Amino acid sequence: MKSSAITGNFTEANVDALAIAVFKDEKAGSGALKELDKLTGGLIASVLKAEEFKGDSGEIAFLRFAGKGKNKAERLLLIGAGDKNEFKTADEAIISGTATRFLRKRNIKSFALYARAEGDAKEVAQCAAQGFVASQFELDKYKSADKNEKSVDNLVLCIEGADQADVEEGLRRGEIVGESMNFARELANEPPNILHPTEMANRAQKMAKETGLKCEILDEAQMEKLGMGSLLSVSIGSDQPAKLIVLRYEPKKSTGSKNELLALVGKGITFDTGGISLKPGEGMEAMKYDMSGGATVLGTMRAIGLLKPSIPVLGIVAAVENMPDGKATRPSDVVTAMNGKTVEILNTDAEGRLILADAVAYAEKQGATRIVDMATLTGAVIIALGDVNTGIMGNDQELVDDIIECGKRAGEDFWQLPLGKEYSKGIKSDIADIKNIGPSRKAGTIIGAAFIQEFVDKAKWAHLDIAGTAWSDSAKPHQAKGPTAVAVRTLLKLVEKSQ
């Protein structure tokens, strides 16, 4: 897949099809549609007049016309974009992805897209290329038949009046972002018999070598020496040993403070049975996605290695399998975490917070001054926010606000939930410092965050509960069903903002 830029008349692009977003109630006789309508012999005006296509979000009209003049394309795709006043730069990725998936089904190999988003040309181009690449991810890796092997190989993007170099740079960056999202999605889609903690670590090492990141893998003996009793209490019931994946990006010349370090920390439970507190069998197959937070960290770090921002970034993934056997942690066991706090484990299915406890403590020990952790942590966040918003909490309002704002720019939605001392009272233990669950059926998402907060000392910290947004149960016009690589784009915006 490749993309290229034109800043002139996109109807003259050497492609198989043209594509353009159409806003609700837009007329064919003005603006970007005027020349296209003329080129198609009034087809656009006819379709709009007949109200066969109104420009509502998600609508599609596919037109054929006789080629005239310099244009090669004889097909035109109109994509409804909804209200023009609500159309944002990030929406260009949805338009691009929708066009790509629609045209791919029809075995069309190339198309030119006329960008409708207003704003920085580089960012518009980045979104278009990201949508083009990310939209071609599919779940069928392990199918022996009926695989979707069709692809759109070439996107030509037109942003009229823009600087050619800016558009080309945006396209380059967008391709990296899209490829990195797909890298994260492929990890999340892997079956747990293939992607166990050791394999996840191996893939992280391979990716780091390809992108210029430094990579260190801590084994269980090293983690035990560091006192990571909370993390190891989860892995003890599995034949698969835990791994702590540590990735470091260091710019050749940093523009940030020498004392500042951003750390991204991900939950990497490659399969979660619930341990001794065994989950119900129905729906357990989805627990292969319980490493989606770790996949987001690896995908983000991959992009960082290739985009080369001017600040250092630390990426940490606690890769663990949660299984029940004769050695497994029992409800009521007490363990000691890396920071010396003792934890009464009352439910072994509240395991994500146990591994993140030691992972965030380790990040801070490595010098992190800002920590963002992400995890498919609680079912409660799905009840509260569904699959639309990612829950966010933290100890620093400025960091939380930055993430929410970066999410808006990236096209990802976050909703802040409260966090305070009153909630922390819910995890006080009678026999240890804290317990890993709170009062039954009360503020489950917040209690999970309150637990992790106990292992952050002085660093600014934010927690992203992605349980509702890490995968999609159905396909959308611009993306396949399954893993979404949620927060990769937002975290890259945060890195960009931090430079």
Backbone hydrogen bonds, N-H to C=O, Kabsch-Sander energy under -0.5 kcal/mol:
donor,donor_aa,acceptor,acceptor_aa,energy
2,K,153,D,-2.2
4,S,155,L,-2.3
6,I,157,L,-2.7
10,F,8,G,-0.7
12,E,9,N,-1.5
13,A,10,F,-1.6
15,V,13,A,-1.9
16,D,110,S,-0.7
17,A,110,S,-0.8
18,L,75,R,-2.2
19,A,112,A,-2.6
20,I,77,L,-2.2
21,A,114,Y,-0.6
22,V,79,I,-2.6
24,K,82,G,-2.4
25,D,54,K,-1.6
26,E,23,F,-2.0
30,S,27,K,-0.8
33,L,30,S,-1.1
34,K,31,G,-1.2
35,E,31,G,-0.6
36,L,32,A,-0.7
37,D,33,L,-2.7
38,K,34,K,-1.9
39,L,35,E,-2.6
40,T,36,L,-2.1
41,G,38,K,-1.3
42,G,37,D,-3.5
46,S,42,G,-2.1
47,V,43,L,-2.5
48,L,44,I,-2.6
49,K,45,A,-2.5
50,A,46,S,-2.0
51,E,48,L,-0.9
52,E,47,V,-1.8
53,F,47,V,-1.0
58,G,80,G,-1.7
59,E,56,D,-2.2
61,A,78,L,-2.2
63,L,61,A,-0.6
63,L,76,L,-3.3
65,F,74,E,-2.4
71,N,68,K,-1.4
72,K,13,A,-0.8
73,A,13,A,-0.5
74,E,16,D,-1.0
76,L,63,L,-2.9
77,L,18,L,-2.9
78,L,61,A,-3.1
78,L,76,L,-0.6
79,I,20,I,-2.1
80,G,59,E,-3.2
81,A,22,V,-2.5
81,A,55,G,-0.5
82,G,22,V,-0.5
82,G,55,G,-2.4
86,E,83,D,-1.3
87,F,84,K,-1.1
91,D,88,K,-1.2
92,E,89,T,-2.0
93,A,90,A,-1.4
94,I,90,A,-0.6
95,I,91,D,-2.2
96,S,92,E,-2.5
97,G,93,A,-2.6
98,T,94,I,-2.7
99,A,95,I,-2.4
100,T,96,S,-2.4
101,R,97,G,-2.5
102,F,98,T,-2.2
103,L,99,A,-2.6
104,R,100,T,-2.3
105,K,101,R,-1.4
106,R,102,F,-0.6
106,R,103,L,-0.6
107,N,104,R,-2.1
108,I,103,L,-2.3
111,F,154,N,-1.8
112,A,17,A,-2.3
113,L,156,V,-2.9
114,Y,19,A,-2.2
115,A,113,L,-0.7
115,A,158,C,-2.3
124,V,120,D,-2.4
125,A,121,A,-2.6
126,Q,122,K,-2.0
127,C,123,E,-2.2
128,A,124,V,-2.2
129,A,125,A,-2.5
130,Q,126,Q,-2.4
131,G,127,C,-2.4
132,F,128,A,-2.0
133,V,129,A,-2.3
134,A,130,Q,-2.9
135,S,131,G,-1.7
136,Q,133,V,-1.5
137,F,134,A,-1.5
142,Y,139,L,-0.5
143,K,140,D,-1.7
149,E,147,K,-1.2
153,D,109,K,-1.5
153,D,151,S,-0.6
154,N,109,K,-1.8
155,L,2,K,-2.1
156,V,111,F,-2.4
157,L,4,S,-2.9
157,L,155,L,-0.5
158,C,113,L,-2.8
159,I,6,I,-1.4
159,I,157,L,-0.5
161,G,7,T,-1.3
162,A,159,I,-1.8
167,V,163,D,-2.1
168,E,164,Q,-2.4
169,E,165,A,-2.3
170,G,166,D,-2.4
171,L,167,V,-2.4
172,R,168,E,-2.1
173,R,169,E,-2.3
174,G,170,G,-2.5
175,E,171,L,-2.3
176,I,172,R,-1.6
177,V,173,R,-2.3
178,G,174,G,-2.9
179,E,175,E,-2.6
180,S,176,I,-2.3
181,M,177,V,-2.4
182,N,178,G,-2.2
183,F,179,E,-1.8
184,A,180,S,-2.0
185,R,181,M,-2.4
186,E,182,N,-2.5
187,L,183,F,-1.8
188,A,184,A,-2.2
189,N,185,R,-1.8
190,E,186,E,-0.9
190,E,187,L,-0.9
194,I,191,P,-1.6
195,L,191,P,-2.7
196,H,194,I,-1.2
200,M,196,H,-2.5
201,A,197,P,-2.1
202,N,198,T,-2.2
203,R,199,E,-2.5
204,A,200,M,-1.9
205,Q,201,A,-2.3
206,K,202,N,-2.3
207,M,203,R,-2.5
208,A,204,A,-2.5
209,K,205,Q,-2.1
210,E,206,K,-1.7
211,T,207,M,-1.5
212,G,208,A,-1.1
213,L,208,A,-1.9
214,K,248,R,-2.5
216,E,246,V,-2.6
218,L,216,E,-0.6
218,L,244,L,-2.6
223,M,219,D,-2.3
224,E,220,E,-2.7
225,K,221,A,-1.9
226,L,222,Q,-1.5
227,G,224,E,-1.1
228,M,223,M,-2.5
229,G,227,G,-2.1
229,G,336,T,-1.1
232,L,228,M,-2.3
233,S,229,G,-1.1
234,V,231,L,-1.6
235,S,231,L,-1.1
236,I,232,L,-1.3
237,G,234,V,-0.7
238,S,235,S,-2.1
243,K,319,A,-2.5
244,L,218,L,-2.2
245,I,243,K,-0.7
245,I,317,V,-2.9
246,V,216,E,-2.7
246,V,244,L,-0.5
247,L,245,I,-0.5
247,L,315,G,-3.5
248,R,214,K,-2.5
249,Y,313,V,-2.8
250,E,248,R,-0.5
255,T,310,S,-2.4
256,G,310,S,-0.7
260,E,257,S,-1.6
262,L,312,P,-1.0
263,A,370,R,-2.9
264,L,314,L,-3.0
265,V,263,A,-0.5
265,V,372,V,-2.5
266,G,316,I,-2.7
267,K,374,M,-2.0
268,G,266,G,-0.5
268,G,318,A,-2.0
269,I,290,D,-1.4
270,T,268,G,-1.1
270,T,320,V,-1.9
271,F,320,V,-0.6
273,T,271,F,-0.6
273,T,322,N,-2.2
275,G,322,N,-0.6
276,I,329,T,-0.6
277,S,274,G,-1.0
278,L,276,I,-2.0
279,K,273,T,-3.0
284,M,281,G,-1.8
286,A,283,G,-1.5
287,M,284,M,-2.3
288,K,285,E,-1.2
289,Y,286,A,-2.0
290,D,287,M,-1.1
291,M,288,K,-0.6
292,S,289,Y,-2.0
294,G,267,K,-2.4
295,A,291,M,-2.3
296,T,292,S,-2.5
297,V,293,G,-1.8
298,L,294,G,-2.4
299,G,295,A,-2.8
300,T,296,T,-2.5
301,M,297,V,-2.7
302,R,298,L,-2.0
303,A,299,G,-1.9
304,I,300,T,-2.5
305,G,301,M,-2.4
306,L,302,R,-1.3
307,L,303,A,-3.1
308,K,304,I,-2.2
313,V,249,Y,-1.9
314,L,262,L,-2.7
315,G,247,L,-3.1
316,I,264,L,-3.0
317,V,245,I,-2.3
318,A,266,G,-1.9
319,A,243,K,-2.9
319,A,317,V,-0.9
320,V,268,G,-2.1
320,V,318,A,-0.6
322,N,271,F,-2.5
323,M,234,V,-0.5
323,M,321,E,-0.8
325,D,323,M,-0.5
328,A,325,D,-1.3
329,T,233,S,-0.6
332,S,345,I,-4.2
333,D,330,R,-2.3
333,D,345,I,-0.6
335,V,343,V,-2.3
337,A,335,V,-0.5
337,A,341,K,-3.0
340,G,337,A,-1.9
343,V,335,V,-3.2
344,E,434,I,-2.9
345,I,333,D,-3.1
345,I,343,V,-0.7
346,L,344,E,-0.9
350,A,347,N,-1.5
351,E,349,D,-0.7
355,I,351,E,-1.7
356,L,352,G,-2.2
357,A,353,R,-1.7
358,D,354,L,-0.9
359,A,355,I,-1.7
360,V,356,L,-3.1
361,A,357,A,-1.5
362,Y,358,D,-2.2
363,A,359,A,-2.1
364,E,360,V,-2.2
365,K,361,A,-2.0
366,Q,362,Y,-1.6
367,G,364,E,-1.7
368,A,363,A,-2.0
369,T,261,L,-2.3
370,R,261,L,-1.9
371,I,460,K,-3.0
372,V,263,A,-2.6
373,D,371,I,-0.5
373,D,462,A,-2.5
374,M,265,V,-2.2
375,A,464,L,-2.3
377,L,375,A,-1.8
381,V,378,T,-0.5
382,I,379,G,-0.8
383,I,379,G,-1.4
384,A,380,A,-2.1
385,L,381,V,-2.9
386,G,382,I,-1.9
388,V,385,L,-1.2
389,N,385,L,-1.0
390,T,413,D,-2.4
391,G,465,D,-1.5
392,I,415,W,-2.0
393,M,463,H,-1.8
395,N,461,W,-2.0
396,D,461,W,-0.7
400,V,396,D,-2.1
401,D,397,Q,-3.0
402,D,398,E,-2.3
403,I,399,L,-2.1
404,I,400,V,-2.3
405,E,401,D,-2.6
406,C,402,D,-2.7
407,G,403,I,-2.4
408,K,404,I,-1.9
409,R,405,E,-1.8
410,A,406,C,-1.9
411,G,407,G,-1.3
412,E,407,G,-3.3
415,W,390,T,-2.4
417,L,392,I,-2.2
423,Y,420,G,-0.7
424,S,420,G,-1.7
425,K,421,K,-1.4
426,G,423,Y,-1.5
427,I,424,S,-1.5
428,K,425,K,-1.3
429,S,433,D,-0.7
434,I,342,T,-1.7
435,K,427,I,-2.6
436,N,344,E,-1.8
442,K,439,P,-1.7
443,A,441,R,-0.5
447,I,443,A,-2.8
448,G,444,G,-1.8
449,A,445,T,-1.7
450,A,446,I,-2.8
451,F,447,I,-2.0
452,I,448,G,-1.8
453,Q,449,A,-2.4
454,E,450,A,-0.8
454,E,451,F,-1.1
455,F,452,I,-2.2
456,V,453,Q,-1.8
457,D,455,F,-0.5
460,K,369,T,-2.8
462,A,371,I,-2.4
463,H,393,M,-3.2
464,L,373,D,-2.7
465,D,391,G,-2.4
465,D,463,H,-0.6
466,I,375,A,-2.2
466,I,464,L,-0.9
467,A,375,A,-0.6
469,T,466,I,-0.9
470,A,466,I,-1.8
472,S,482,G,-2.8
476,K,479,Q,-2.9
479,Q,476,K,-1.0
482,G,472,S,-2.9
484,T,470,A,-2.5
485,A,470,A,-0.6
488,V,485,A,-1.6
491,L,487,A,-2.7
492,L,488,V,-1.9
493,K,489,R,-1.9
494,L,490,T,-2.1
495,V,491,L,-2.3
496,E,492,L,-2.4
497,K,493,K,-2.7
498,S,494,L,-1.5
499,Q,495,V,-0.5
499,Q,496,E,-1.0
